[in-house]
Amino acid sequence: MKLYLKGLKAGIPIGLGYLSVSFTFGIMAISLGFSWWQAVIISAFTLTSAGQLAGIQVMVNPGQYFTMLISQLTINMRYSFMSVSLSQKVSPKFKGIKRWLLGFFMTDEIFAVASCENVVEPIFFLGLSTLPWIGWTLGTLLGALIGNVLPPVIMASLCIAIYGMFLAIIIPPAKKSKPILIVIIVAALLHCAFYYLPLLREIPSGISISISAILAAVFGALLFPINVDKEETGNA
């Protein structure tokens, strides 16, 4: 019980943050024509901000299942790497269905907090994941309910907030690292090309986002390679 409470306490800031971010997702879902209960179900069983944002935009255009598959795989692939990384620190008790829970609740913030532990116990991880999941689902519900009564102009304005969250994620590391800044600029320019150029703008948005992200990442890897051997020697 002490480990659960420890995890619960560690998850308070994440839960509060998710409450505000998912509030905007709820409003955006309503603005695209989803019902409040549909928005809540999406958040309760998905728990991925970028994935949900890309997903609902594809869902309003029926038939683009391949586009959704590609965009979701690209956006959420990082969670697989986080799960693999964290699995090296989990307790031997973390097996079976408990590992499924590890994968479901894996987000950037939960991974960051859990990775600070020497050994991640299942009960601690459950406590850590509880408030973020509640905050994300509750925030979506509140946003969806309010979105049903707000004027369209206010709803459109509030929908911009979720893009502000993405800016808050990329700007701090970009200010500290020139390579990251260049990769972000390349990704933005590529997506602008897909949006404005005559032939490229015919490509569905989900696939264009995936292509822009992959090409920018490849560009960064080629232009700014990390010398692993040199880093390991320096750390030694």
N, C-alpha and C positions, 0 to 999 in steps of 0.2 A: 504493500500500500504506500510506503514511503517513496518508492521509486515512481509510482504512478503520480503522486502529488508533485514530485520533483519535475517530472515531465510536463505535468499540467501547468506548473508555474512557469516553466521555460517557454511554453507555447502561448502565454498570454499576449506578448507583443505581436506575435505572428497572427493570432486570432483577431486582434484589433485592426491590424493592417488589412487583413483579408476582408473584414467587415465593410470597410470603406471602399475597397476596390471592387468587390463583388456587387455592391450597391449600384455601381455604374453599369456593371454587366447586366443586372436585372432590368435597368431602364433601357439599355440598348436592345435587349431581347424583345421587350414589349414594343419598342419602336419599329422592329422588323416584322412584327405580326405574331409573335409567340404569345401564348397564354402564360399567366403567372405561374401556374403549376408546371408547365413545360420547362420554364426557365429554372425553377427550383430543382426539378429532376435532373436537368443537365448539370447543374452545379454539384448536386449531391452525389452523382455517380461519375463525375469526370475530374473535378478538382484540378483544372489547369487553365489559367487565365488566357494565355495566348492561344491555346488549342481551342478553347470555347469561343473566343472571339472569331477566329478563322472558321470554326465549324458552323456557327449560326449564319455567317454570311454566305457560306456555300449551301446550307440547307434551304435557304429561301429561293434558291434556283434549282428546282427538282431535276434529277438525272445526272448531276455532277458528282457521282459517287467516286469515280477515279480521282477527281480533283481533291475531294475530301480525304481520300486515302493517302495521297502523296503529301498533302499539306500537314495532316496530323502526324504522319510518320516523321516528317522533317522537323516539325516544331517540338514534338515530344520525345524525340530520340535521346535527348540529353538525360531524361529521367532514367532510361535504361542504364546509362553509364554511371549515374549517381547511385543507383541501386546496386550495381556490381561493385562499385567502390566501397559503399557502406557495408556490403555483405562481408567484407574482410574484417570488420570490427564487431560484428554481431555475436551475441552469446550463443553457445551450443543449443540453448533452449529455443533459439529462433529458427524453427524449421516447420515444414508442412504448410498449413494454412496461414501460419504467422508470417511466412515470407510473402505470401500473397498480399497481406495487409501492408507489409513493408513497401511493396511495389505500388499499391493503390494510393497510399498517403504520401508518396515521395514528391516533394516539391523543392524548389531551390532553397527556401528558407528552412524548411524542416530538415533537409539534408545538411545545411550549414550548422544548425544547432546540434543535430545528432552526431555529426562527425567530430565534434569537440569532445565527445565522451571516449574514454579509454575502451570500454566495452558497452555495447548497446544492448540492453536487456529488453525483451518484448514488452514488459509492463511499462517501462520508461517510454518506449517509442509510442505505445498506445496513448499514454498521458500526453506526450508531446503533440500527437496528432489530433487529439480531441477538440480543443478550442479552435485551431485553425479550420477544421472541417465544419464545426458549428458556425464559426464566423463567416466562412465562405457561403454556406447554405443560407444562413439567416440574412446576410447582407443582400443576397440575390432576391430573397423573398420580399424584403422591405423595398428594394429598388423596383421590383416588378409591380408591387401593389401601388406604390407612389406613381409609377410610370403610367398607370391607368387613369390617373386623375390630373396629371400635370399637362399644361398646354404644350403643343408641339414645339414651340420655340424654346421653351425651357428644357424640354427633353433633349432636343438636338444639342443644346449647350452642354448639358451634363454628360452626354455621351462622349464628349471630347476628353473627359477626365481620365478615361481608361488609357488613352494614348499618352496622357501625362505620366501615368504609372510606368509605361515603357521607357519614356524619356528619363525618368528618375533612375531607372535601372542602368541605362547605357551611358549617361553623361558623367557620373563620378569616375568610372574606370577610364573613359575616354580622356578626361582631364589629366589623368596620371600617366597614360600610355599613348604615345604617338601612333604606334602600330594599330592599336584598337580603334583610335579615332579615324585612321585612314580606311580601315576595313568597314567601319560604320558608314563613312561617306560613300565608299564604293557600292555598298549594299543599297543605300538610298538612291544613288544615281541609276543603278540598274533597275530598281523598281520604278523610278520615274520614266525610264525608257519604256518599260512594259506598259505604263499607264498612258503615255502620250504618243509614241510612235505608231503609225498606221497599222502595220502588220502585227507588231508585238502586243498591242492592246486587245487583240482578238483572243489572246490566251487567257483562260480563267484566272481570277485573282489568286486562288489558292496555289495553283501551280506556279504562277509568276513569283509569288512570295518565296516559295521553296527554291526555285531556280536562283533568285537573287541572293538568298542566304547561302546556298551551296557555293555559287561562283565567288561570292565575297570571301567566304571561308577558305576556299582553295587559293584565291589571290593572296590572302594574308599568310597562309602556310608557305607559299612559294617565295613571297617577298620578305617575310620575317620569320625564317625558320628558327626553331629553338634548339640550341646545341645542348642536348641532354647530357652528353658525356662531360661537357665543360661545367654544367650546373652541378652534376654529381661530384666532380672533382673539387669544385668550390665549396660545397657543403661538407665534404670530408675534411 
